[in-house]
Amino acid sequence: EQKEEQKEEQKEEQKEEQEQQQPPASVPLPEGMPSLPPGWILLQDPTTSRYYFCNPATGSTTWSHPGDDVWRGYFDEGGKRYYCNSARGANVWELPEGVERFLDAANDDEVVEVRR
């Protein structure tokens, strides 16, 4: 009888592990939203209902469409500004030459013109 209980417990543990390994269930792309790059899925935050994007293979998540070729400015823990471009997979301290504007993530993606 104990062996049966142990087998049942093992089955339950295996089932839980498999469920945890499954990628989250994606939601359909809203009409007009550009298609996603390979490996990316669209999810919806249950608290805010905002859409966000996930690449289950890499564990990456972003509020920005991963196909957007835009730069967003953020601040690190020490208050230093850095820039990210999810389409390029780039995080840099200085904007690349030729970039004339970025979206300020700290201010609801307000467009900031770069003065060089």
Contact map, one row per residue, 1 for C-alpha under 8 A:
11111000000000000000000000000000000000000000000000000000000000000000000000000000000000000000000000000000000000000000
11111100000000000000000000000000000000000000000000000000000000000000000000000000000000000000000000000000000000000000
11111110000000000000000000000000000000000000000000000000000000000000000000000000000000000000000000000000000000000000
11111111000000000000000000000000000000000000000000000000000000000000000000000000000000000000000000000000000000000000
11111111100000000000000000000000000000000000000000000000000000000000000000000000000000000000000000000000000000000000
01111111110000000000000000000000000000000000000000000000000000000000000000000000000000000000000000000000000000000000
00111111111000000000000000000000000000000000000000000000000000000000000000000000000000000000000000000000000000000000
00011111111100000000000000000000000000000000000000000000000000000000000000000000000000000000000000000000000000000000
00001111111110000000000000000000000000000000000000000000000000000000000000000000000000000000000000000000000000000000
00000111111111000000000000000000000000000000000000000000000000000000000000000000000000000000000000000000000000000000
00000011111111100000000000000000000000000000000000000000000000000000000000000000000000000000000000000000000000000000
00000001111111110000000000000000000000000000000000000000000000000000000000000000000000000000000000000000000000000000
00000000111111111000000000000000000000000000000000000000000000000000000000000000000000000000000000000000000000000000
00000000011111111100000000000000000000000000000000000000000000000000000000000000000000000000000000000000000000000000
00000000001111111110000000000000000000000000000000000000000000000000000000000000000000000000000000000000000000000000
00000000000111111111000000000000000000000000000000000000000000000000000000000000000000000000000000000000000000000000
00000000000011111111100000000000000000000000000000000000000000000000000000000000000000000000000000000000000000000000
00000000000001111111110000000000000000000000000000000000000000000000000000000000000000000000000000000000000000000000
00000000000000111111110000000000000000000000000000000000000000000000000000000000000000000000000000000000000000000000
00000000000000011111111000000000000000000000000000000000000000000000000000000000000000000000000000000000000000000000
00000000000000001111111000000000000000000000000000000000000000000000000000000000000000000000000000000000000000000000
00000000000000000111111100000000000000000000000000000000000000000000000000000000000000000000000000000000000000000000
00000000000000000001111110000000000000000000000000000001000000000000000000000000000000000000000000000000000000000000
00000000000000000000011111000000000000000010000000000001000000000000000000000000000000000000000000000000000000000000
00000000000000000000001111100000000000000010000000000000000000000000000000000000000000000000000000000000000000000000
00000000000000000000000111110000000000001110000000000000000000000000000000000000000000000000000000000000000000000000
00000000000000000000000011111000000000001111000000000000000000000000000000000000000000000000000000000000000000000000
00000000000000000000000001111100000000000100000000000000000000000000000000000000000000000000000000000000000000000000
00000000000000000000000000111110101000000100000000000000000000000000000000000000000000000000000000000000000000000000
00000000000000000000000000011111100000000000000000000000000000000000000000000000000000000000000000000000000000000000
00000000000000000000000000001111100000000000000000000000000000000000000000000000000000000000000000000000000000000000
00000000000000000000000000000111110000000000000000000000000000000000000000000000000000000000000000000000000000000000
00000000000000000000000000001111111000000000000000000000000000000000000000000000000000000000000000000000000000000000
00000000000000000000000000000001111100000000000000000000000000000000000000000000000000000000000000000000000000000000
00000000000000000000000000001000111110000000000000000000000000000000000000000000000000000000000000000000000000000000
00000000000000000000000000000000011111011000000000000000000000001110000000000000000000000000000000000000000000000000
00000000000000000000000000000000001111110000000000000000000000000110000000000000000000000000000000000000000000000000
00000000000000000000000000000000000111110000000000000000000000000000000000000000000000000000000000000000000000000000
00000000000000000000000000000000000011111000000000000011100000000000000000000000000000000000000000000000000000000000
00000000000000000000000000000000000111111100000000001111000000000100000000000000000000000000000000000000000000000000
00000000000000000000000001100000000100111110000000001111000000000000000000000000000000000000000000000000000000000000
00000000000000000000000001111000000000011111000000111100000000000000000000000000000000000000000000000000000000000000
00000000000000000000000111100000000000001111100000111100000000000000000000000000000000000000000000000000000000000000
00000000000000000000000000100000000000000111110011110000000000000000000000000000000000000000000000000000000000000000
00000000000000000000000000000000000000000011111111110000000000000000000000000000000000000000000000000000000000000000
00000000000000000000000000000000000000000001111111000000000000000000000000000000000000000000000000000000000000000000
00000000000000000000000000000000000000000000111110000000000000000000000000000000000000000000000000000000000000000000
00000000000000000000000000000000000000000000111111000000000000000000000000000000000000000000000000000000000000000000
00000000000000000000000000000000000000000001111111100000000000000000000000000000000000000000000000000000000000000000
00000000000000000000000000000000000000000001110111110000000000000000000000000000000000000000000000000000000000000000
00000000000000000000000000000000000000000111100011111000000000100000000000000000000000000000000000000000000000000000
00000000000000000000000000000000000000000111100001111100000011111000000000000000000000000000000000000000000000000000
00000000000000000000000000000000000000011110000000111110000011111100000000000000000000000000000000000000000000000000
00000000000000000000000000000000000000011110000000011111001111000000000000000000000000000000000000000000000000000000
00000000000000000000000000000000000000111000000000001111111110000000000000000000000000000000000000000000000000000000
00000000000000000000001100000000000000111000000000000111111100000000000000000000000000000000000000000000000000000000
00000000000000000000000000000000000000100000000000000011111000000000000000000000000000000000000000000000000000000000
00000000000000000000000000000000000000000000000000000011111100000000000000000000000000000000000000000000000000000000
00000000000000000000000000000000000000000000000000000111111110000000000000000000000000000000000000000000000000000000
00000000000000000000000000000000000000000000000000000111011111000000000000000000000000000000000000000000000000000000
00000000000000000000000000000000000000000000000000011110001111100000000000000000000000000000000000000000000000000000
00000000000000000000000000000000000000000000000000011100000111111100000000000000000001000000000000000000000000000000
00000000000000000000000000000000000000000000000000111000000011111000000000000000000000000000000000000000000000000000
00000000000000000000000000000000000000000000000000011000000001111101000000000000000001000000000000000000000000000000
00000000000000000000000000000000000100000000000000011000000001111111000000000000000001000000000000000000000000000000
00000000000000000000000000000000000110010000000000001000000001011111000000000000000001100000000000000000000000000000
00000000000000000000000000000000000110000000000000000000000000001111100000000000000001100000000000000000000000000000
00000000000000000000000000000000000000000000000000000000000000011111110000000000000001100000000000000000000000000000
00000000000000000000000000000000000000000000000000000000000000000011111000000000000011110000000000000000000000000000
00000000000000000000000000000000000000000000000000000000000000000001111100000000000011100000000000000110000000000000
00000000000000000000000000000000000000000000000000000000000000000000111110000000001111000000000000001110000000000000
00000000000000000000000000000000000000000000000000000000000000000000011111000000001110000000000000000111100010000000
00000000000000000000000000000000000000000000000000000000000000000000001111100000111100000000000000000111110000000000
00000000000000000000000000000000000000000000000000000000000000000000000111110000111100000000000000000001110000000000
00000000000000000000000000000000000000000000000000000000000000000000000011111111110000000000000000000000000000000000
00000000000000000000000000000000000000000000000000000000000000000000000001111111110000000000000000000000000000000000
00000000000000000000000000000000000000000000000000000000000000000000000000111111000000000000000000000000000000000000
00000000000000000000000000000000000000000000000000000000000000000000000000111111000000000000000000000000000000000000
00000000000000000000000000000000000000000000000000000000000000000000000000111111100000000000000000000000000000000000
00000000000000000000000000000000000000000000000000000000000000000000000000111111110000000000000000000000000000000000
00000000000000000000000000000000000000000000000000000000000000000000000011110011111000000000100000000000000000000000
00000000000000000000000000000000000000000000000000000000000000000000000011110001111100000011110000000000000000000000
00000000000000000000000000000000000000000000000000000000000000000000001111000000111110000111111000000000000000000000
00000000000000000000000000000000000000000000000000000000000000000000001111000000011111001111000000000000000000000000
00000000000000000000000000000000000000000000000000000000000000000000111100000000001111111110000000000000000000000000
00000000000000000000000000000000000000000000000000000000000001011111111000000000000111111100000000000000000000000000
00000000000000000000000000000000000000000000000000000000000000000111110000000000000011111100000000000000000000000000
00000000000000000000000000000000000000000000000000000000000000000000100000000000000011111100000000000000000000000000
00000000000000000000000000000000000000000000000000000000000000000000000000000000000111111110000000000000000000000000
00000000000000000000000000000000000000000000000000000000000000000000000000000000001111111111000000000000000000000000
00000000000000000000000000000000000000000000000000000000000000000000000000000000011110001111100000000000000000000000
00000000000000000000000000000000000000000000000000000000000000000000000000000000011100000111111000000000000000000000
00000000000000000000000000000000000000000000000000000000000000000000000000000000111000000011111000000000000000000000
00000000000000000000000000000000000000000000000000000000000000000000000000000000011000000001111100000000000000000000
00000000000000000000000000000000000000000000000000000000000000000000000000000000001000000001111110100000000000000000
00000000000000000000000000000000000000000000000000000000000000000000000000000000000000000000011111100000000000000000
00000000000000000000000000000000000000000000000000000000000000000000000000000000000000000000001111100000000000000000
00000000000000000000000000000000000000000000000000000000000000000000000000000000000000000000000111110000000000000000
00000000000000000000000000000000000000000000000000000000000000000000000000000000000000000000001111111100000000000100
00000000000000000000000000000000000000000000000000000000000000000000000000000000000000000000000001111100000000001110
00000000000000000000000000000000000000000000000000000000000000000000001000000000000000000000000000111110000000111100
00000000000000000000000000000000000000000000000000000000000000000000011110000000000000000000000000111111000000111100
00000000000000000000000000000000000000000000000000000000000000000000011110000000000000000000000000001111100011110000
00000000000000000000000000000000000000000000000000000000000000000000000111000000000000000000000000000111111111110000
00000000000000000000000000000000000000000000000000000000000000000000000111000000000000000000000000000011111111000000
00000000000000000000000000000000000000000000000000000000000000000000000011000000000000000000000000000001111110000000
00000000000000000000000000000000000000000000000000000000000000000000000000000000000000000000000000000001111111000000
00000000000000000000000000000000000000000000000000000000000000000000000000000000000000000000000000000001111111000000
00000000000000000000000000000000000000000000000000000000000000000000000100000000000000000000000000000011111111100000
00000000000000000000000000000000000000000000000000000000000000000000000000000000000000000000000000000011101111110000
00000000000000000000000000000000000000000000000000000000000000000000000000000000000000000000000000001111000011111000
00000000000000000000000000000000000000000000000000000000000000000000000000000000000000000000000000001111000001111100
00000000000000000000000000000000000000000000000000000000000000000000000000000000000000000000000000011100000000111110
00000000000000000000000000000000000000000000000000000000000000000000000000000000000000000000000000111100000000011111
00000000000000000000000000000000000000000000000000000000000000000000000000000000000000000000000000010000000000001111
00000000000000000000000000000000000000000000000000000000000000000000000000000000000000000000000000000000000000000111
